[in-house]
Amino acid sequence: MTGIWPTLLLGLVGGVGVILVFSPWMWPRRSGSGRRRARGGGIRVRLVQAGLAGIPVAVFMIVSALIGVIAASVVLALTPVVALAVTAGLVGAVMPYLVVTGRARRRSRALRAAWPDLVDHIVAGVRAGQSLGSAVADLAAVGPPEFRPAFREFDRVLQATGALSVAFDYLKQRLADPVADRIIETLRMSRDVGGTELPTVLRNLAGYLRHEGAVRAEVEARQSWVLSAARLGVTAPWIVLVLLGSRPEAAVAYNSAAGLTLLGVGLAVSVVAYRLMIALGRLPEERRWFA
C-alpha cells in the first residue's frame, strides 16, 4: 500500500498537466461579457433555445438534483460502492442539462435549415409593397410550427409599441439563435440606413445560408461517428464497473482508500477524454450578435 501512493500522485500530476495542455480547446476563452452571461444565465439561455422558456431555472435545478439523488440511490441499491453511487448521482444531476442542450442544438439546426426560405418570404413581402415589420410578422403563418409563436409575439410587440427596433430585440431574445441575430441585425441596419438594396442583400444572405447549411450538414454527418464513439467509450467501462461492483469482494475493494482513489482518477480521465473527443468531433457553435 505504501508504494502505490507515489504512483497515484505521479499519475494525478500527469493528468493535471494533460488537462492544462488541452484546456484551450476543451474550454475556449470567452469575453468578459460572455463569462458574465455564462455565470448568470447559461441555463436560462439553454431553456429558451430548447423551447422551454416557461420553466423557471430554480425548478430545473431542483428536478436535476432529484434525478441525481434517485440515480445515486438506485446504483447504491444495486452495488454497495459509495464512489459509484456518488458518480451516478453526479451524472444524473447533469443529465437534464445535457438533454436540454441536445434539444436546443436540434432546434437550432431546424431553424438554420428554415431561415433561407423565411428570408425568401421576407423578400417577397417587401417586393409586394409590405412594410418590413409586416413581412417579418407574416412568418408566423409560414415558418416552422415550433417557431411560429415567436413571430406572433413579435407582431404583438410591434403592434403594442409601434417600434420595430424594440420588436426586433424581443424576437432576438425569443429565438436566441446566432443565425437569427445575423438576419435581424441585417434587417435593422437596412431599415436604419435606408436604400433600395434590401431585397438584393437578403437574397444574397439566403444563398449564403443555404450553402453554409449544406456544408455544415455534410461535416456533421461525417463527424457523427466520433461523437458516438466518445459516448460509447465513456459509458461502457462504467457499466462494466457497476456489474463488477455487485460482487461482495469487488465492493470491499472499491470501498477502500485505494479503490476510491482509483475510481476518482478514472472519473476525471473519463470526463477529460469525453470533453476532448467532443471538442474534436463537433463543429464550434457560432457566437451571437449583440446579444
matplotlib code that plots the C-alpha trace (Angstrom):
import matplotlib.pyplot as plt

x = [0.0, 2.8, 4.4, 1.2, 0.8, 3.8, 2.5, -1.0, 0.4, 2.6, -0.5, -2.5, 0.1, 0.4, -3.4, -3.5, -0.7, -2.7, -5.8, -3.8, -2.3, -5.7, -7.8, -7.7, -9.5, -11.9, -12.8, -12.2, -11.8, -14.8, -15.0, -15.8, -19.5, -19.7, -18.3, -20.9, -23.7, -22.5, -22.5, -25.7, -28.0, -26.4, -29.2, -31.9, -30.4, -30.4, -34.0, -35.0, -33.1, -34.8, -38.3, -38.7, -38.7, -41.7, -39.7, -38.1, -34.4, -35.0, -37.4, -35.0, -32.2, -34.5, -35.5, -31.9, -31.0, -33.8, -32.8, -29.2, -30.5, -32.6, -29.8, -27.4, -30.0, -30.6, -26.9, -26.3, -29.1, -27.6, -24.0, -22.7, -19.9, -20.2, -18.0, -20.1, -23.3, -21.8, -20.7, -24.2, -25.6, -23.4, -24.2, -27.9, -27.8, -26.0, -28.2, -31.2, -28.9, -27.4, -30.9, -31.9, -28.6, -29.3, -32.8, -31.5, -29.0, -31.7, -34.0, -31.0, -30.4, -34.1, -34.2, -30.9, -32.4, -35.6, -34.1, -33.3, -37.0, -38.1, -35.8, -37.3, -40.7, -39.5, -38.1, -41.4, -43.3, -41.1, -41.3, -45.1, -45.2, -45.4, -43.6, -40.6, -42.3, -45.4, -43.2, -41.5, -44.8, -46.2, -43.6, -45.9, -48.1, -45.3, -42.5, -41.8, -44.6, -42.3, -41.1, -44.4, -45.2, -42.1, -43.1, -46.7, -45.2, -43.1, -46.2, -47.9, -45.0, -44.8, -48.5, -48.3, -45.2, -45.0, -41.2, -39.6, -36.3, -38.0, -39.8, -36.5, -34.9, -37.7, -37.5, -33.8, -34.4, -37.1, -35.2, -31.7, -30.1, -26.9, -28.3, -31.4, -29.2, -27.4, -30.6, -32.3, -29.3, -29.1, -32.8, -32.3, -29.3, -31.1, -34.1, -31.9, -29.6, -32.3, -31.9, -33.3, -30.8, -32.6, -34.1, -30.7, -28.9, -31.4, -31.3, -27.5, -27.8, -30.3, -27.9, -25.1, -27.2, -28.1, -24.5, -23.4, -26.1, -25.2, -21.5, -22.3, -24.7, -22.1, -19.4, -21.7, -22.7, -19.0, -18.1, -21.1, -19.1, -16.6, -19.4, -20.9, -17.5, -16.9, -20.3, -19.7, -16.1, -17.1, -20.2, -19.1, -16.3, -18.7, -21.4, -18.8, -17.7, -21.3, -21.6, -18.3, -19.3, -22.3, -19.9, -19.1, -15.3, -15.2, -17.4, -15.0, -12.0, -13.6, -14.7, -11.1, -8.9, -7.1, -10.3, -11.9, -8.7, -8.8, -12.4, -11.8, -8.9, -11.0, -13.9, -11.5, -9.9, -13.4, -14.5, -11.4, -11.4, -15.1, -14.6, -11.6, -13.4, -16.4, -14.2, -12.6, -15.8, -18.2, -18.3, -17.8, -21.0, -21.4, -21.3, -24.4, -24.5, -25.1, -26.9]
y = [0.0, 2.4, 2.1, 2.8, 6.4, 7.9, 6.2, 7.7, 11.1, 11.0, 9.9, 12.8, 15.3, 14.0, 14.1, 17.7, 18.5, 16.9, 18.9, 22.2, 21.4, 20.7, 23.2, 25.9, 23.6, 22.0, 25.2, 28.1, 31.6, 33.9, 37.6, 39.3, 39.8, 36.2, 35.0, 37.1, 35.7, 32.1, 32.6, 34.4, 33.0, 30.0, 27.6, 30.2, 30.7, 26.9, 26.6, 29.4, 27.8, 24.4, 26.0, 25.6, 29.3, 28.7, 26.5, 28.6, 28.0, 27.1, 24.4, 23.0, 22.9, 21.1, 18.5, 17.9, 17.4, 15.0, 13.0, 12.8, 11.6, 8.9, 7.7, 7.5, 5.6, 3.1, 2.4, 2.1, -0.4, -2.4, -2.3, -1.2, 1.0, 4.6, 6.0, 4.5, 5.9, 9.4, 9.2, 8.1, 11.0, 13.5, 12.0, 12.0, 15.6, 16.7, 14.6, 17.1, 19.9, 17.6, 16.7, 20.3, 21.2, 18.4, 19.7, 23.2, 22.1, 20.2, 23.2, 25.4, 23.1, 23.1, 26.9, 27.2, 25.0, 27.0, 30.5, 30.6, 30.0, 32.5, 35.1, 34.5, 35.1, 38.4, 39.4, 38.6, 40.6, 43.7, 43.5, 43.2, 46.6, 45.4, 47.1, 45.3, 44.7, 43.2, 41.0, 39.6, 39.2, 37.1, 34.4, 33.3, 31.7, 30.1, 29.4, 26.1, 25.3, 25.4, 28.9, 30.5, 31.7, 33.8, 35.6, 36.0, 37.6, 39.8, 41.1, 41.7, 43.7, 45.7, 46.5, 47.4, 49.6, 50.7, 50.5, 48.0, 48.1, 47.0, 44.2, 43.1, 43.0, 40.9, 38.5, 38.0, 37.2, 34.6, 32.9, 33.1, 31.9, 33.2, 33.0, 34.8, 37.5, 37.9, 38.3, 40.6, 42.9, 43.0, 44.0, 46.6, 48.1, 48.2, 49.9, 52.5, 53.2, 53.1, 52.5, 50.0, 47.2, 45.3, 42.6, 42.1, 41.8, 39.4, 37.2, 37.0, 36.2, 33.4, 31.9, 32.1, 30.4, 27.6, 26.9, 27.1, 24.8, 22.2, 22.3, 22.0, 19.1, 17.2, 17.8, 16.9, 13.6, 12.7, 13.5, 11.9, 8.6, 10.5, 11.6, 8.1, 6.6, 9.1, 8.3, 4.6, 4.8, 6.7, 4.7, 1.1, 0.9, 2.3, -0.2, -3.0, -1.4, -1.5, -5.1, -5.9, -3.9, -6.1, -8.8, -8.5, -8.9, -6.2, -3.9, -4.2, -3.4, -0.4, 1.0, 1.0, 4.1, 2.8, 1.9, 5.3, 6.9, 4.7, 5.5, 9.2, 9.2, 7.1, 9.6, 12.5, 10.7, 9.9, 13.5, 14.9, 12.2, 12.8, 16.6, 16.2, 13.9, 16.2, 19.2, 17.3, 15.8, 18.8, 22.0, 25.1, 27.0, 30.4, 33.5, 35.6, 39.1, 42.0, 39.6]
z = [0.0, 0.8, -2.7, -4.5, -3.3, -5.2, -8.4, -7.8, -7.1, -10.2, -12.3, -10.8, -11.6, -15.1, -15.6, -14.4, -16.9, -19.7, -18.7, -18.8, -22.2, -23.8, -21.8, -24.6, -26.9, -24.4, -22.7, -25.1, -23.6, -23.7, -23.5, -20.2, -21.0, -22.2, -18.9, -17.0, -19.2, -18.7, -14.9, -14.7, -17.4, -19.1, -18.1, -18.9, -22.4, -23.0, -21.8, -24.2, -27.1, -26.3, -26.4, -22.6, -21.7, -19.4, -17.0, -14.2, -13.6, -9.9, -10.9, -13.4, -10.7, -8.2, -10.8, -11.7, -8.0, -7.5, -10.6, -9.2, -5.8, -7.5, -9.7, -6.7, -4.7, -7.5, -8.0, -4.3, -4.1, -6.9, -5.7, -2.3, -3.7, -2.4, -5.1, -7.9, -6.2, -6.0, -9.6, -10.7, -8.7, -10.5, -13.9, -13.1, -11.9, -15.1, -17.5, -17.6, -18.8, -21.4, -22.6, -22.8, -24.6, -27.2, -27.7, -28.1, -30.8, -32.7, -32.7, -33.8, -36.8, -37.7, -37.6, -39.5, -42.3, -42.3, -42.5, -46.2, -47.1, -44.4, -45.9, -49.3, -47.8, -46.4, -49.8, -51.5, -48.9, -49.3, -53.1, -52.8, -51.0, -47.4, -44.6, -43.2, -39.9, -41.6, -43.8, -40.7, -38.8, -41.7, -40.9, -38.1, -40.9, -43.0, -40.5, -38.8, -36.3, -33.2, -34.1, -35.1, -31.5, -31.5, -34.7, -33.4, -30.2, -32.5, -34.2, -30.9, -29.6, -32.8, -32.7, -29.0, -29.2, -32.8, -32.5, -34.9, -33.1, -29.8, -31.6, -33.2, -29.8, -28.5, -31.4, -30.9, -27.2, -28.0, -30.8, -29.1, -32.3, -34.0, -37.5, -36.4, -34.8, -38.1, -40.1, -37.7, -37.4, -41.3, -41.4, -38.7, -40.4, -43.8, -42.2, -40.3, -43.3, -45.9, -49.6, -52.2, -51.8, -49.1, -51.4, -53.0, -49.7, -48.3, -51.5, -51.2, -47.5, -48.2, -50.8, -48.3, -45.6, -47.9, -48.9, -45.3, -44.1, -46.7, -45.8, -42.0, -42.6, -44.6, -41.9, -39.1, -40.8, -41.3, -37.7, -36.1, -35.6, -33.4, -31.1, -31.0, -30.2, -27.5, -25.8, -26.1, -24.9, -21.8, -20.9, -21.4, -18.7, -16.1, -17.0, -16.6, -13.3, -11.9, -12.8, -11.1, -8.0, -7.4, -6.2, -2.5, -2.8, -5.5, -3.4, -0.5, -2.7, -4.3, -0.9, 0.3, 0.1, -2.9, -4.6, -4.1, -5.4, -8.5, -9.2, -8.7, -11.1, -13.6, -13.4, -14.0, -17.0, -18.4, -18.2, -19.8, -22.6, -23.3, -23.5, -25.7, -28.1, -28.2, -28.9, -31.8, -33.3, -33.1, -35.0, -32.8, -32.0, -33.6, -31.4, -31.1, -32.4, -29.9, -27.5]

ax = plt.figure().add_subplot(projection="3d")
ax.plot(x, y, z, "-o")
ax.set_aspect("equal")
plt.show()
